[in-house]
């Protein structure tokens, strides 16, 4: 078993030795005001990854989201979401891709107990390569499964305005 594990680690090191590293992510602030309440949501979603070839990349999102209602923190969520990205179409500066990911969330709402949830699915996206090093990336939608607790899960295809994510990436 030790030999197999060492062989796997060695193979991964060889594959990643020629890989390019990219860093980036997205940040958003959303303020929703109505006559009764003001809700502010802050998302900080940095990403790091490896470009393995013209078609394949491996990466992860390490994110934090905080939601406040009327200035009082109501929900804090940490996210860990590794993914494999497949770029299936390229035309000049534009690349279309899909991320196959596994997401793990740890949330705490007010004084309630911490809740851990997960999801697995596909996220389509588009990248605009501004230069050899800088890219703008947009992800939109989700197709897959999410488990919220023992009695609540969901699956399907979700495209709505709240599912749009824009970010910038730098490749070393």
Buried (B, 14 or more C-beta within 10 A) or exposed (E): EEEEEEEEEEEEEEBEEEBBEBBBBBEBEEEEEEEEEEBBBBBBBBBBBBBBEEEBBBBBBBBEBBBBBEEEEEBBBBBBBBBBBBBEEBEEEEBBBBBBBBBEBEBBBEEEEEBEBBBEBBBBBBBEBEEEEBBBBBBBBBBBEBBBEEEEEEEEEBEEEEEEBEBBBEBE
